[in-house]
Amino acid sequence: MQDKSIPYASDIDSGRRRFVTGIAAGGALAGLGLAGKAFAETRPSNGPVTLRGTRFELSIEPTLVNFTGRSRVATAVNGSVPAPLLRWKEGDQVTLNVTNRLAEDSSIHWHGIILPSEMDGVPAISNGFHGIKPGETFHYRFDVAQSGTYWYHSHSGFQEQTGTYGPIVIDPIEPEPFSYDRDYVVMLSDWSDENPADIYHKLKKLSDYYNFRERTVADLFSEIREKGIRRVWNERAMWNQMRMSDRDISDVTGYTYTFLMNGHPPAGGWTGLFRRGEKLRLRFINGAAMTFFDVRIPGLTMTVVAADGQYIEPVSVDEFRIGVAETYDVIVEPKDDRAYAVFAQAIDRSGYAFGNLTPDISLKAGVPEMDPAPLLSHTDMGMGMMHMGHGGMNHEMGGMTHDMSGMGHAMPGMGATAPEARPGKPSMGSGKAGFGSRRPVVHAPTEYGPQVDMRADGAAYRLDDPGVGLRRLNRKILTYADLFNLRKTPDPREPEREIQLHLTGNMSRYMWSVNGVKFADAEPLRFKYGERLRITLVNDTMMNHPIHLHGMWSDLETGDPDRIPRKHTVIVQPGAKISYLVTADAMGGWAYHCHLLYHMLGMFRKVEVA
């Protein structure tokens, strides 16, 4: 059903509830099961279509959805949100005819797929591609040279936020290195009834507009009673000087977002069936616009077997954080005939996505208790040696430069030590392939001014840090230090050169950039075809940033040159740095950006390989 007359909501009813849980009977679709025929007959009938083969007809069109009790118009693909599951075969050539039935330009980007630039689907960046005009069809055609779990989404305007995203599963030619009985996609996303342009405008006017967990006078008195006035004064001094908040975790929260699992809001919940003793493969995809999720299944250990579609050495965990645009495949084995909760908390604990693994469609799991709302620490803010400028006075506080002269806060640094290397391997920082950079953090002249309010002078590798809100839990949390390629590193060469890029911003003005320069004013990054180079990202902000390089793999340096894991999206924690190697083996123009939708306008570069 389509209804162009129903507008986006321009405001949200703040009294409806603290956490947006949606309605039981979700939006345009239900589960994303990939099980066999006998099992498919027992699952809900309102699941999305799984499209298989080598030729696909996709239509981007306005479609009526209802996730919250209110009808809104989504930019759906073939009438569903998320879009249909596309199932390909490694070694095939696929043709995807994408028709735009919107009143504005559109596009589809095949996230994490290695293909020619002209097929990548980013308007004005991909060679010869300028988007899909209303009423027109673009014919994507490329060879499938990989296997695993990926996804696709619009790269036009804010359409990704309004529903233009869906999963991809690529079956391998060779047998997989693990076994399982059932196969499910678990796609996480965030939905708002608000027009995303309105969300962005509100953030530009007041960057913490959606943060309803800021400190109050009551909080202050409570802390004084608990800790005493001297301790509270000392703890608050830094934050007060910088006019920053230790509760600033997410830009957009559950105040406006309903968090979805396979298109289901929490009140309904997605359901995946199993029989006791079976092994289930769960393919987690974070297709959200702005939300990091912390995922666990209470009562079940998850064995992570793939990251961003690539096999890794299996690692067993209780929980993992999945950044925007990342994918993780896990194996679980329910031992009991009971329902298990698939629980994905938003990183700021303002809400959650929810589902069930159950042997009986009528048997539901209870919703686990939410973890406490996290607080940023000195580690998250890069406290090693902070230089704070205020009225001509400099205050050293460890690892960050705080610029108040440009209006706003300035927080830099990170004094954390490098993680331990894999047993028997050198520690990070050796400069050899697999071990990261030895170069000092150097700030460009463009990082000084009103467009940048923080600089991380003491940024350090923190690969073994699970991140804010997860550090002191009695659960095994996946970290990047746990990731090692199951196979030998495809390109073992040492890097010929290194590029250090700084992720920068001014939070109070909601300005995002790279090296202090927004995309509109930036020159392209130029790679030489065939070279092996290292990119070191330094996060000069207090936010996590998921950085996505199109067209080429990002070989994450985790301490073993023989088993470097390959990723398409790399999370850089606040005030930290991270390094990966890139083989420039794809000619043409490529997008390179933060995958947080409302950061992307500025924190973006074009890469040219020639």
C-alpha positions as CSV (number, residue, x, y, z in Angstrom):
1,M,0.0,0.0,0.0
2,Q,1.3,3.5,-0.8
3,D,0.0,6.8,0.5
4,K,1.9,9.9,-0.4
5,S,-0.5,12.1,1.5
6,I,0.7,11.0,5.0
7,P,3.4,13.4,6.2
8,Y,6.4,12.7,8.4
9,A,5.8,13.7,12.0
10,S,7.4,17.1,12.8
11,D,7.3,16.5,16.5
12,I,7.3,13.6,18.9
13,D,4.9,13.1,21.8
14,S,7.4,13.2,24.8
15,G,4.9,11.8,27.2
16,R,4.2,8.5,25.4
17,R,7.0,6.6,27.3
18,R,10.7,6.9,28.1
19,F,11.7,4.0,25.8
20,V,10.1,3.8,22.4
21,T,9.1,0.1,22.1
22,G,6.7,0.4,19.2
23,I,3.7,-1.7,18.6
24,A,3.3,-5.4,18.5
25,A,2.3,-5.7,14.9
26,G,5.4,-4.2,13.3
27,G,5.7,-2.3,10.1
28,A,6.0,-3.4,6.5
29,L,7.4,-6.9,7.2
30,A,8.6,-9.5,9.7
31,G,11.3,-12.1,10.0
32,L,14.4,-12.8,7.9
33,G,14.6,-16.6,8.1
34,L,16.9,-18.5,5.8
35,A,16.0,-22.0,6.9
36,G,15.0,-24.9,4.7
37,K,11.6,-25.6,3.2
38,A,10.2,-27.7,6.1
39,F,11.1,-25.1,8.6
40,A,9.9,-22.2,6.5
41,E,6.4,-23.6,6.7
42,T,6.3,-23.1,10.4
43,R,7.6,-19.5,10.6
44,P,5.3,-16.4,10.4
45,S,3.9,-15.9,6.9
46,N,4.5,-12.2,6.9
47,G,8.3,-12.5,6.4
48,P,10.0,-10.6,3.6
49,V,10.7,-12.2,0.2
50,T,14.1,-13.8,-0.2
51,L,15.3,-13.1,-3.8
52,R,17.7,-15.7,-5.2
53,G,19.5,-16.1,-8.6
54,T,21.5,-13.8,-10.8
55,R,18.9,-11.3,-12.0
56,F,16.9,-9.0,-9.7
57,E,14.2,-6.4,-10.1
58,L,14.2,-3.8,-7.3
59,S,11.9,-0.8,-7.0
60,I,12.5,2.0,-4.6
61,E,9.1,3.4,-3.7
62,P,7.1,5.3,-1.1
63,T,5.4,2.7,1.1
64,L,3.1,3.1,4.2
65,V,4.5,1.7,7.4
66,N,3.5,1.7,11.1
67,F,6.2,0.9,13.7
68,T,5.0,3.1,16.5
69,G,1.2,3.2,16.3
70,R,1.3,6.0,13.7
71,S,1.3,5.7,9.9
72,R,4.3,7.1,8.1
73,V,5.7,6.9,4.6
74,A,9.0,5.0,4.1
75,T,11.3,4.8,1.2
76,A,11.0,1.0,0.8
77,V,12.4,-1.5,-1.7
78,N,9.7,-3.7,-3.3
79,G,7.4,-2.5,-0.6
80,S,9.3,-3.7,2.5
81,V,11.4,-2.3,5.3
82,P,14.0,-3.7,5.6
83,A,14.4,-4.4,1.9
84,P,14.2,-8.0,0.5
85,L,17.0,-10.3,1.3
86,L,19.3,-10.8,-1.7
87,R,21.0,-14.2,-1.9
88,W,23.8,-14.5,-4.4
89,K,26.4,-17.2,-5.2
90,E,30.2,-16.6,-5.1
91,G,31.5,-16.7,-8.7
92,D,28.3,-15.7,-10.4
93,Q,27.6,-12.5,-12.2
94,V,24.6,-10.6,-10.9
95,T,22.3,-8.1,-12.7
96,L,20.2,-5.8,-10.5
97,N,17.7,-3.5,-12.2
98,V,16.9,-0.7,-9.7
99,T,13.9,1.5,-10.6
100,N,13.3,4.8,-8.8
101,R,9.7,5.5,-8.1
102,L,10.3,8.3,-5.7
103,A,9.9,12.0,-6.5
104,E,13.6,12.6,-5.9
105,D,16.9,11.0,-7.0
106,S,17.9,7.8,-5.4
107,S,20.7,5.1,-5.5
108,I,21.8,1.8,-4.1
109,H,25.3,1.1,-2.7
110,W,26.3,-2.5,-2.2
111,H,28.1,-2.2,1.2
112,G,31.3,-4.2,1.5
113,I,31.0,-5.7,-2.0
114,I,34.2,-5.6,-4.1
115,L,33.2,-4.4,-7.5
116,P,34.0,-1.8,-10.2
117,S,33.7,1.9,-9.2
118,E,30.9,2.5,-11.7
119,M,28.7,-0.1,-10.0
120,D,29.3,1.1,-6.4
121,G,26.3,3.4,-6.4
122,V,27.5,6.7,-4.8
123,P,26.3,9.7,-6.8
124,A,29.1,12.0,-8.0
125,I,31.8,9.7,-6.5
126,S,31.5,6.4,-8.3
127,N,32.8,6.6,-11.9
128,G,30.1,7.9,-14.2
129,F,27.3,7.4,-11.7
130,H,25.1,10.4,-10.9
131,G,22.2,8.7,-9.1
132,I,18.9,7.3,-10.4
133,K,16.5,9.9,-11.6
134,P,12.7,9.6,-10.7
135,G,11.1,7.1,-13.0
136,E,14.4,5.8,-14.3
137,T,16.1,2.4,-14.0
138,F,19.8,1.8,-13.4
139,H,21.3,-1.5,-14.4
140,Y,23.9,-2.8,-11.9
141,R,26.0,-5.7,-13.2
142,F,29.1,-7.1,-11.6
143,D,30.9,-10.4,-10.7
144,V,30.5,-11.7,-7.2
145,A,34.0,-12.3,-6.0
146,Q,33.4,-13.0,-2.3
147,S,31.1,-14.7,0.2
148,G,29.5,-13.9,3.5
149,T,27.1,-11.5,5.1
150,Y,26.7,-7.9,3.7
151,W,24.0,-5.3,3.1
152,Y,22.8,-2.7,0.7
153,H,21.4,0.8,1.2
154,S,20.7,4.1,-0.5
155,H,23.5,6.7,-0.7
156,S,21.2,9.5,-1.5
157,G,20.1,12.1,1.0
158,F,18.6,10.6,4.2
159,Q,16.8,7.7,2.4
160,E,18.8,5.1,4.4
161,Q,17.1,6.5,7.6
162,T,13.7,6.2,6.0
163,G,13.9,2.5,5.0
164,T,16.1,2.0,2.0
165,Y,18.3,-0.8,3.4
166,G,18.4,-4.6,3.2
167,P,20.6,-7.7,3.8
168,I,22.8,-9.6,1.4
169,V,23.9,-13.2,1.9
170,I,26.5,-14.7,-0.5
171,D,26.9,-18.4,-0.5
172,P,30.5,-19.6,-0.9
173,I,31.9,-21.9,-3.6
174,E,34.0,-23.8,-1.1
175,P,32.5,-25.6,2.0
176,E,32.4,-23.3,5.0
177,P,34.8,-24.0,8.0
178,F,31.9,-24.5,10.5
179,S,28.6,-26.3,10.5
180,Y,25.1,-25.2,11.4
181,D,21.5,-26.4,11.1
182,R,19.5,-23.1,10.7
183,D,20.5,-19.8,9.2
184,Y,19.0,-16.4,10.2
185,V,19.7,-12.8,9.3
186,V,19.3,-10.5,12.3
187,M,19.2,-7.0,10.9
188,L,19.2,-4.1,13.4
189,S,18.0,-0.6,12.6
190,D,16.6,2.6,14.0
191,W,13.3,4.2,12.8
192,S,12.0,7.6,13.6
193,D,8.5,9.0,12.8
194,E,10.3,12.4,12.3
195,N,11.5,13.6,9.0
196,P,15.3,13.0,9.1
197,A,15.8,16.5,7.7
198,D,14.1,17.8,10.9
199,I,16.3,15.6,13.1
200,Y,19.4,17.1,11.4
201,H,18.2,20.6,11.7
202,K,17.5,20.1,15.5
203,L,21.0,18.7,16.0
204,K,22.5,21.7,14.2
205,K,20.6,24.1,16.5
206,L,21.2,22.0,19.7
207,S,23.5,19.0,19.5
208,D,22.1,17.4,22.7
209,Y,18.5,17.9,21.7
210,Y,17.7,14.2,22.0
211,N,19.7,13.6,25.2
212,F,17.4,13.4,28.1
213,R,20.0,12.0,30.5
214,E,21.9,15.2,31.2
215,R,22.7,15.9,34.9
216,T,20.2,17.7,37.0
217,V,20.4,19.5,40.4
218,A,18.9,16.4,42.0
219,D,21.8,14.3,40.5
220,L,24.3,16.7,42.0
221,F,22.8,16.5,45.5
222,S,22.6,12.7,45.3
223,E,26.3,12.5,44.3
224,I,27.3,14.9,47.1
225,R,25.5,12.7,49.6
226,E,27.2,9.6,48.2
227,K,30.7,10.8,47.6
228,G,31.1,14.1,49.5
229,I,31.4,17.6,48.0
230,R,35.2,17.6,47.6
231,R,35.2,14.4,45.4
232,V,32.2,15.5,43.4
233,W,33.8,19.0,42.8
234,N,37.1,17.4,41.6
235,E,35.3,15.0,39.3
236,R,33.1,17.7,37.8
237,A,35.8,20.3,37.4
238,M,37.2,19.1,34.1
239,W,33.8,18.6,32.5
240,N,32.6,22.0,33.7
241,Q,35.7,23.8,32.4
242,M,35.2,22.3,29.0
243,R,31.4,22.7,29.0
244,M,31.1,19.1,28.1
245,S,28.9,16.2,29.4
246,D,30.0,12.7,30.4
247,R,26.5,11.6,29.4
248,D,26.9,12.6,25.7
249,I,26.9,9.1,24.2
250,S,24.6,9.2,21.2
251,D,23.5,12.1,19.1
252,V,20.1,10.6,18.4
253,T,18.4,8.5,21.0
254,G,15.3,6.4,21.9
255,Y,13.5,9.7,22.5
256,T,12.7,9.7,18.7
257,Y,14.0,6.3,17.7
258,T,12.2,2.9,17.7
259,F,14.8,0.2,17.5
260,L,14.0,-2.6,15.0
261,M,15.1,-6.2,14.7
262,N,14.2,-7.5,11.2
263,G,11.6,-4.8,10.9
264,H,10.0,-5.6,14.3
265,P,9.8,-3.1,17.1
266,P,10.5,-4.4,20.6
267,A,6.9,-4.7,21.6
268,G,6.3,-7.4,19.0
269,G,9.8,-8.8,18.6
270,W,11.2,-10.9,15.8
271,T,11.0,-14.7,16.2
272,G,13.4,-17.4,15.0
273,L,12.5,-21.1,15.6
274,F,14.9,-23.9,16.5
275,R,14.9,-27.5,17.8
276,R,16.9,-28.2,20.9
277,G,20.5,-29.1,20.2
278,E,20.6,-27.5,16.7
279,K,23.3,-25.1,15.8
280,L,22.0,-21.7,14.6
281,R,23.9,-19.3,12.5
282,L,22.8,-15.7,13.2
283,R,24.0,-13.1,10.7
284,F,23.9,-9.8,12.6
285,I,23.9,-6.6,10.4
286,N,23.7,-3.1,11.9
287,G,21.7,-1.2,9.3
288,A,21.0,1.7,11.6
289,A,21.5,5.3,10.6
290,M,23.0,6.4,14.0
291,T,22.9,3.6,16.6
292,F,25.6,1.3,18.0
293,F,24.1,-1.8,19.6
294,D,25.4,-4.1,22.3
295,V,24.1,-7.6,21.6
296,R,23.7,-10.6,23.9
297,I,21.5,-13.7,24.2
298,P,21.3,-14.4,27.9
299,G,21.8,-18.1,28.6
300,L,23.7,-18.7,25.3
301,T,27.4,-18.3,24.4
302,M,28.0,-16.9,21.0
303,T,30.8,-18.1,18.9
304,V,31.8,-15.4,16.5
305,V,32.9,-17.0,13.2
306,A,32.9,-14.0,10.7
307,A,33.4,-10.3,10.8
308,D,32.2,-8.1,7.9
309,G,31.6,-11.2,5.8
310,Q,35.1,-12.6,6.3
311,Y,36.0,-15.8,8.3
312,I,37.9,-15.2,11.6
313,E,39.4,-17.6,14.1
314,P,36.3,-18.5,16.1
315,V,36.0,-16.7,19.5
316,S,33.4,-17.3,22.1
317,V,31.8,-14.3,23.8
318,D,28.8,-13.3,25.9
319,E,28.3,-10.0,24.1
320,F,29.6,-7.9,21.3
321,R,29.3,-4.3,20.3
322,I,28.3,-3.8,16.6
323,G,28.9,-0.4,15.1
324,V,26.8,1.1,12.4
325,A,27.4,-0.8,9.1
326,E,29.3,-3.7,10.7
327,T,28.3,-7.4,10.4
328,Y,29.1,-10.3,12.7
329,D,28.2,-14.0,12.1
330,V,27.8,-16.1,15.3
331,I,26.9,-19.7,16.1
332,V,24.7,-20.5,19.0
333,E,23.5,-23.9,20.3
334,P,20.3,-23.8,22.5
335,K,20.4,-26.8,24.9
336,D,17.0,-26.3,26.4
337,D,13.4,-26.3,25.1
338,R,12.8,-22.7,26.1
339,A,12.8,-19.2,24.6
340,Y,15.9,-17.1,24.5
341,A,16.0,-13.3,24.2
342,V,18.0,-11.8,21.4
343,F,18.7,-8.5,23.1
344,A,20.4,-5.5,21.4
345,Q,20.7,-2.5,23.7
346,A,21.4,0.9,22.2
347,I,24.9,2.1,23.3
348,D,23.3,4.9,25.4
349,R,20.7,2.6,26.9
350,S,17.9,4.7,25.7
351,G,16.1,1.7,24.2
352,Y,16.7,-1.7,22.6
353,A,15.8,-4.0,19.7
354,F,14.4,-7.4,20.8
355,G,13.7,-10.8,19.4
356,N,13.2,-14.5,20.4
357,L,14.8,-17.7,19.6
358,T,12.2,-20.3,20.5
359,P,11.2,-24.0,19.9
360,D,7.5,-22.9,19.9
361,I,6.0,-19.9,18.2
362,S,3.8,-19.3,21.2
363,L,6.7,-19.4,23.7
364,K,8.3,-15.9,24.3
365,A,11.4,-14.9,26.2
366,G,11.2,-12.1,28.8
367,V,13.0,-8.8,28.1
368,P,16.3,-8.7,30.0
369,E,17.0,-5.8,32.4
370,M,18.8,-2.9,30.7
371,D,22.3,-2.2,31.8
372,P,22.9,1.2,33.6
373,A,23.3,4.2,31.3
374,P,27.1,4.6,30.6
375,L,29.2,7.6,31.6
376,L,32.2,8.7,29.7
377,S,35.5,8.5,31.6
378,H,38.8,10.2,31.3
379,T,39.9,7.3,29.1
380,D,37.1,8.0,26.7
381,M,38.0,11.7,26.6
382,G,41.7,10.9,26.0
383,M,43.0,12.1,29.4
384,G,46.8,11.9,29.2
385,M,47.9,15.4,28.9
386,M,45.2,17.9,28.1
387,H,46.0,21.4,27.0
388,M,43.0,23.7,27.5
389,G,42.9,27.1,26.1
390,H,40.6,29.6,27.8
391,G,41.0,33.3,27.7
392,G,44.7,33.1,26.8
393,M,45.4,30.6,29.6
394,N,46.6,27.1,29.0
395,H,45.9,24.3,31.5
396,E,47.6,20.9,31.1
397,M,45.2,18.1,31.9
398,G,46.4,15.3,29.8
399,G,46.2,14.1,26.2
400,M,43.7,16.6,24.8
401,T,43.7,20.1,23.6
402,H,40.6,22.0,24.7
403,D,39.9,25.0,22.6
404,M,37.4,27.4,24.1
405,S,38.5,30.3,21.9
406,G,36.5,28.9,19.0
407,M,33.3,28.7,21.0
408,G,32.6,25.2,22.2
409,H,34.5,22.6,24.1
410,A,37.7,21.0,23.1
411,M,38.8,17.7,24.3
412,P,41.5,15.7,22.8
413,G,43.7,12.8,23.7
414,M,43.8,9.4,25.1
415,G,46.5,8.2,27.4
416,A,45.6,4.5,27.3
417,T,48.4,2.0,26.8
418,A,48.7,-0.1,23.7
419,P,47.0,-3.5,24.0
420,E,49.1,-6.6,24.5
421,A,50.0,-8.4,21.3
422,R,48.9,-11.9,20.6
423,P,51.0,-14.4,22.6
424,G,54.5,-14.7,21.1
425,K,54.0,-11.6,18.9
426,P,55.5,-8.1,19.3
427,S,53.4,-5.4,20.8
428,M,51.6,-2.8,18.8
429,G,53.6,0.1,17.6
430,S,56.5,-1.7,16.0
431,G,55.6,-0.1,12.6
432,K,55.8,-3.5,10.8
433,A,52.8,-4.8,8.9
434,G,50.2,-6.0,11.4
435,F,51.4,-4.0,14.3
436,G,50.3,-0.5,13.7
437,S,52.1,2.9,13.3
438,R,55.1,4.3,15.1
439,R,54.4,7.8,13.9
440,P,53.5,10.4,16.5
441,V,50.1,12.1,16.4
442,V,50.5,15.3,14.4
443,H,47.7,17.8,14.0
444,A,47.4,19.8,10.7
445,P,47.1,23.5,10.8
446,T,43.5,23.1,9.6
447,E,42.6,21.5,12.9
448,Y,42.9,24.8,14.7
449,G,39.9,27.0,14.6
450,P,36.2,27.2,15.3
451,Q,35.4,24.0,13.2
452,V,37.4,21.8,15.7
453,D,36.8,21.8,19.5
454,M,38.9,18.8,20.4
455,R,42.4,17.4,19.5
456,A,43.7,14.1,20.8
457,D,47.4,14.7,21.4
458,G,47.9,11.4,23.3
459,A,45.7,9.1,21.2
460,A,46.6,5.5,21.7
461,Y,45.6,2.0,20.4
462,R,42.8,0.6,22.5
463,L,42.0,-2.6,20.5
464,D,41.3,-4.6,23.7
465,D,39.0,-2.0,25.2
466,P,35.3,-3.1,24.9
467,G,34.3,0.6,25.1
468,V,32.1,2.8,27.3
469,G,29.4,0.9,29.2
470,L,31.0,-2.5,28.7
471,R,34.3,-2.4,30.7
472,R,33.4,-3.6,34.1
473,L,30.7,-6.2,33.3
474,N,31.0,-9.8,34.4
475,R,30.6,-10.9,30.7
476,K,33.1,-11.8,28.0
477,I,32.9,-8.9,25.5
478,L,34.3,-9.1,22.0
479,T,37.0,-6.6,21.1
480,Y,39.0,-5.9,18.0
481,A,42.0,-7.5,19.7
482,D,40.1,-10.9,19.4
483,L,39.9,-10.7,15.6
484,F,42.3,-12.8,13.6
485,N,41.8,-13.9,10.0
486,L,41.1,-17.6,9.6
487,R,43.3,-17.6,6.5
488,K,46.7,-16.2,5.7
489,T,47.0,-12.5,5.1
490,P,46.4,-12.1,1.3
491,D,48.9,-9.3,0.9
492,P,51.8,-9.6,3.3
493,R,53.7,-6.6,2.0
494,E,55.0,-3.9,4.3
495,P,53.2,-0.6,3.7
496,E,55.0,1.7,1.3
497,R,53.6,4.9,3.0
498,E,51.3,6.0,5.7
499,I,48.4,8.4,5.8
500,Q,47.3,9.8,9.1
501,L,43.8,11.1,9.1
502,H,42.1,12.9,12.0
503,L,38.3,12.6,12.7
504,T,37.3,16.0,13.8
505,G,34.3,18.1,14.8
506,N,32.8,20.8,16.9
507,M,30.0,19.2,18.9
508,S,28.2,22.3,20.0
509,R,28.0,23.5,16.4
510,Y,27.4,19.9,15.1
511,M,30.1,20.2,12.5
512,W,32.0,17.1,11.4
513,S,35.1,16.9,9.3
514,V,38.4,15.1,8.5
515,N,41.6,17.0,9.5
516,G,39.3,20.0,10.3
517,V,38.1,20.3,6.7
518,K,34.6,19.4,5.7
519,F,34.0,17.3,2.5
520,A,32.8,20.3,0.4
521,D,36.2,22.0,0.9
522,A,38.5,19.0,0.7
523,E,40.8,17.6,-2.0
524,P,40.5,13.9,-2.8
525,L,42.9,11.4,-1.3
526,R,45.0,9.9,-4.0
527,F,46.2,6.3,-3.9
528,K,48.6,4.8,-6.4
529,Y,47.2,1.7,-8.1
530,G,48.8,-1.5,-6.7
531,E,50.4,0.2,-3.7
532,R,50.2,-1.1,-0.1
533,L,49.6,1.7,2.4
534,R,48.7,2.2,6.0
535,I,45.9,4.4,7.1
536,T,46.0,5.6,10.8
537,L,42.8,7.2,12.0
538,V,43.0,9.5,15.1
539,N,39.7,10.2,16.7
540,D,39.8,13.8,18.0
541,T,36.2,13.7,19.2
542,M,34.2,12.2,22.1
543,M,32.1,10.0,19.7
544,N,32.6,6.6,18.3
545,H,33.0,6.8,14.5
546,P,32.4,3.8,12.1
547,I,34.7,4.5,9.1
548,H,33.9,2.8,5.8
549,L,36.2,2.7,2.8
550,H,34.4,1.7,-0.4
551,G,35.9,-0.7,-3.0
552,M,38.9,-2.0,-1.0
553,W,39.4,-4.0,2.1
554,S,40.6,-2.4,5.4
555,D,43.1,-4.9,6.8
556,L,42.9,-4.2,10.5
557,E,46.2,-4.4,12.4
558,T,45.6,-6.4,15.5
559,G,49.1,-7.8,16.3
560,D,49.6,-10.8,13.9
561,P,50.9,-10.1,10.4
562,D,50.0,-13.6,9.3
563,R,46.3,-13.4,10.2
564,I,45.3,-9.8,9.6
565,P,41.4,-9.6,9.7
566,R,39.7,-7.9,6.8
567,K,36.9,-5.4,7.4
568,H,34.9,-2.9,5.4
569,T,33.9,-0.8,8.4
570,V,36.3,0.1,11.3
571,I,35.2,1.6,14.6
572,V,37.4,4.3,16.0
573,Q,36.7,4.9,19.7
574,P,36.7,8.4,21.3
575,G,40.2,9.8,21.6
576,A,41.8,6.7,20.3
577,K,43.7,5.7,17.2
578,I,43.5,2.7,14.9
579,S,45.5,1.5,11.9
580,Y,44.8,-0.7,8.9
581,L,46.5,-1.6,5.7
582,V,44.9,-1.1,2.3
583,T,45.9,-2.6,-1.0
584,A,44.9,-0.1,-3.7
585,D,43.7,-2.6,-6.2
586,A,40.6,-0.9,-7.4
587,M,40.8,1.8,-10.0
588,G,38.5,4.8,-10.0
589,G,36.7,7.0,-7.5
590,W,35.6,5.7,-4.1
591,A,33.7,7.1,-1.1
592,Y,35.4,7.1,2.3
593,H,33.4,8.3,5.2
594,C,31.9,8.0,8.7
595,H,28.8,5.9,8.4
596,L,26.8,7.8,11.0
597,L,24.3,9.4,8.7
598,Y,24.2,12.9,10.2
599,H,28.1,13.0,10.4
600,M,28.5,12.0,6.8
601,L,28.0,15.4,5.2
602,G,31.3,16.6,6.6
603,M,33.3,13.6,7.7
604,F,33.7,12.3,4.1
605,R,36.5,12.1,1.5
606,K,36.7,11.0,-2.1
607,V,39.5,8.5,-2.8
608,E,41.0,8.4,-6.3
609,V,43.0,5.3,-7.3
610,A,45.1,5.8,-10.4
